[in-house]
Amino acid sequence: MGETKPAWPYVELSGFDAGFSEEERTIQQGVHRFAAQVMRPLGRELDRMPSENAYAPNSPFWDFHRELQKLGIGPGIEAGVEARAAARLESLVVAELGWGDVGLAVSAGAGEMPIRAAFASGQKELIDMCAGKLGCWAATQPDRGSDGLLLYSQERFPGSKGNVGNLYAKFIGEEIVINGQSSAWVSNGTVAQVALLDIAADYGDGFHDEEGNTFGCNVIVPLDIRGVSRGKPLEKIGKRPLPQGEIYFDNVRVPRRFAVATRDDYPSKHAMAWAHAGTAMSHIATGLARAAYELALSYVNQRVQGGALLADLQLTQYRVGAMGARVEAIKVMARHVAEYTKISPQPHPYFTASGKAYCNSEMFTVVNEALQLFGGVGLTAAYPIEKLLRDARSMQIEDGENHLLFMHYGFLMTRLNRFEAWGQS
Ligand SMILES: Cc1cc2nc3c(=O)[nH]c(=O)nc-3n(C[C@H](O)[C@H](O)[C@H](O)COP(=O)(O)OP(=O)(O)OC[C@H]3O[C@@H](n4cnc5c(N)ncnc54)[C@H](O)[C@@H]3O)c2cc1C
């Protein structure tokens, strides 16, 4: 007698994926174990701690970073790997870190920004300065949030000039003099040992070019030097395992060679750093969406209402099906933007931004619906889903507020159509 129903499909732990190599599967499963055994328990513990204790020298936050070092997935893991394969590897690793804890995943990613920039510069002095240190990326300031992500003068309000913000560099001879403060949102800001600054710069002829755009620079700054001080770690609703706070710079002087991008190459390097952050945010959203989905699936397979397991009621099956399709779509979009960004001859951060906004807004829909499936208990600290909702909320603003990112993408597409005739064939 032949089988009368189709076999269950082949699935990987990340869902409907086919064609993984043995190496990819081994790496994914190794990072998944780390996410389940180290990140989840530490993330939940940190989530409940007041921020004044959460990142103190002996806190679980540092246990996470010690264990992460041992895992050996830092910058360099992709060295020698072909670009498409590197994009895929990154997608598998970062999504699992997001599945474990999105706050800790961002701490790990932001922590690498200075050393990645140092590697890209090829300067040994900078690589040595960043090696083994926790980093941060300071790009936003109290008066320069979304404005810092605006790349074209036509996007500014008519008559306005580029926003210099509250933290800037002056290039004087062989020195860079830095003054002002970052926003309170800099990930790892209160504890980082080294920073990659992404700020406005005056090279001796003011902060603006003839079109009113600000000149910029990327500078690597060790944070134990004279003139640097910190704010208090933020108390916030989500991503509580991630320390965030201001960094103040009072006449901080570093040699000019610490700049990894200056006047002419800054626009392209700024764009690439931002695109890198956007792809990571898309993968992290992939992991969080799947984490919430798994919690909801397990719950509906336990909870009885309407005379049956929720999972056996057709309305639930519809809701779970619609969520599951989103979980897969988020994953595919994240991989698509990451691959395009790594292998295109001319990537663009506004496309990456569209991926960040899409993956994160769809992810929020999934996490919100997952909590809805829990009913009242989902709102309580007895179940982990409420933490995921709080974490998901902050990701709608992080690394660029979603509406603004779609707006930038819309600007790009209208220009591609008008000036490059894209879509007119
Ligand atoms: C969890 C988290 C982690 C972060 N990590 C970092 C980090 O590591 N480093 C760093 O430098 N920063 C970081 N940030 C800061 C983040 O990039 C900013 O919060 C974000 O870019 C938005 O800026 P803002 O908060 O100043 O909001 P604003 O820019 O003040 O925006 C407020 C509202 O105004 C709207 N708005 C703004 N401009 C326009 C416009 N031109 N037209 C119409 N509407 C507009 C926005 O859409 C938004 O709804 C982080 C933020 C979060 C939440």
The ligand as a Tripos MOL2 file, in Angstrom:
@<TRIPOS>MOLECULE
LIG
   53    58     1     0     0
SMALL
NO_CHARGES

@<TRIPOS>ATOM
      1 C1         18.0030   50.6210   19.9360 C.3       1 LIG1
      2 C2         18.6950   51.7710   19.2450 C.ar      1 LIG1
      3 C3         20.0570   51.6530   18.9160 C.ar      1 LIG1
      4 C4         20.7270   52.7240   18.3090 C.ar      1 LIG1
      5 N1         22.0750   52.6300   18.0810 N.ar      1 LIG1
      6 C5         22.7670   53.7020   17.6000 C.ar      1 LIG1
      7 C6         24.2000   53.6350   17.4290 C.ar      1 LIG1
      8 O1         24.8310   52.6110   17.6740 O.2       1 LIG1
      9 N2         24.8310   54.7480   16.9960 N.ar      1 LIG1
     10 C7         24.1770   55.9010   16.7130 C.ar      1 LIG1
     11 O2         24.8250   56.8670   16.3370 O.2       1 LIG1
     12 N3         22.8170   55.9920   16.8640 N.ar      1 LIG1
     13 C8         22.1040   54.9180   17.2910 C.ar      1 LIG1
     14 N4         20.7330   54.9850   17.4300 N.ar      1 LIG1
     15 C9         20.0320   56.2240   17.0690 C.3       1 LIG1
     16 C10        19.1190   56.0650   15.8510 C.3       1 LIG1
     17 O3         19.8740   55.9430   14.6730 O.3       1 LIG1
     18 C11        18.1490   57.2600   15.8260 C.3       1 LIG1
     19 O4         17.3220   57.1470   16.9670 O.3       1 LIG1
     20 C12        17.3120   57.3020   14.5730 C.3       1 LIG1
     21 O5         18.1260   57.5530   13.4480 O.3       1 LIG1
     22 C13        16.2010   58.3620   14.6550 C.3       1 LIG1
     23 O6         16.7150   59.5940   15.0850 O.3       1 LIG1
     24 P1         16.0070   60.3750   16.3110 P.3       1 LIG1
     25 O7         15.7800   59.3970   17.4000 O.co2     1 LIG1
     26 O8         16.8140   61.5780   16.5960 O.co2     1 LIG1
     27 O9         14.5870   60.7810   15.7470 O.3       1 LIG1
     28 P2         14.2250   62.1080   14.8220 P.3       1 LIG1
     29 O10        15.1830   62.1790   13.7160 O.co2     1 LIG1
     30 O11        14.0870   63.2960   15.7050 O.co2     1 LIG1
     31 O12        12.8300   61.6830   14.3030 O.3       1 LIG1
     32 C14        11.6080   61.8850   15.0450 C.3       1 LIG1
     33 C15        10.4160   61.6620   14.1030 C.3       1 LIG1
     34 O13        10.4590   62.6620   13.0800 O.3       1 LIG1
     35 C16        10.3950   62.0680   11.8020 C.3       1 LIG1
     36 N5         11.2560   62.8250   10.8640 N.ar      1 LIG1
     37 C17        12.5840   63.0940   11.0050 C.ar      1 LIG1
     38 N6         13.0410   63.7480    9.9060 N.ar      1 LIG1
     39 C18        11.9850   63.8990    9.0690 C.ar      1 LIG1
     40 C19        11.8190   64.4570    7.7610 C.ar      1 LIG1
     41 N7         12.8550   65.0100    7.0900 N.pl3     1 LIG1
     42 N8         10.5840   64.4320    7.2220 N.ar      1 LIG1
     43 C20         9.5330   63.8920    7.8630 C.ar      1 LIG1
     44 N9          9.6230   63.3140    9.1070 N.ar      1 LIG1
     45 C21        10.8410   63.3290    9.6820 C.ar      1 LIG1
     46 C22        10.9370   60.6460   11.9880 C.3       1 LIG1
     47 O14        10.4170   59.7900   10.9980 O.3       1 LIG1
     48 C23        10.4680   60.3070   13.4010 C.3       1 LIG1
     49 O15         9.1840   59.7120   13.3530 O.3       1 LIG1
     50 C24        20.0220   53.9240   18.0040 C.ar      1 LIG1
     51 C25        18.6700   54.0220   18.3140 C.ar      1 LIG1
     52 C26        17.9950   52.9680   18.9280 C.ar      1 LIG1
     53 C27        16.5380   53.1260   19.2480 C.3       1 LIG1
@<TRIPOS>BOND
     1     1     2 1
     2     2     3 ar
     3     2    52 ar
     4     3     4 ar
     5     4     5 ar
     6     4    50 ar
     7     5     6 ar
     8     6     7 ar
     9     6    13 1
    10     7     8 2
    11     7     9 ar
    12     9    10 ar
    13    10    11 2
    14    10    12 ar
    15    12    13 ar
    16    13    14 ar
    17    14    15 1
    18    14    50 ar
    19    15    16 1
    20    16    17 1
    21    16    18 1
    22    18    19 1
    23    18    20 1
    24    20    21 1
    25    20    22 1
    26    22    23 1
    27    23    24 1
    28    24    25 2
    29    24    26 1
    30    24    27 1
    31    27    28 1
    32    28    29 2
    33    28    30 1
    34    28    31 1
    35    31    32 1
    36    32    33 1
    37    33    34 1
    38    33    48 1
    39    34    35 1
    40    35    36 1
    41    35    46 1
    42    36    37 ar
    43    36    45 ar
    44    37    38 ar
    45    38    39 ar
    46    39    40 ar
    47    39    45 ar
    48    40    41 1
    49    40    42 ar
    50    42    43 ar
    51    43    44 ar
    52    44    45 ar
    53    46    47 1
    54    46    48 1
    55    48    49 1
    56    50    51 ar
    57    51    52 ar
    58    52    53 1
@<TRIPOS>SUBSTRUCTURE
     1 LIG1         1 GROUP 0 **** ****
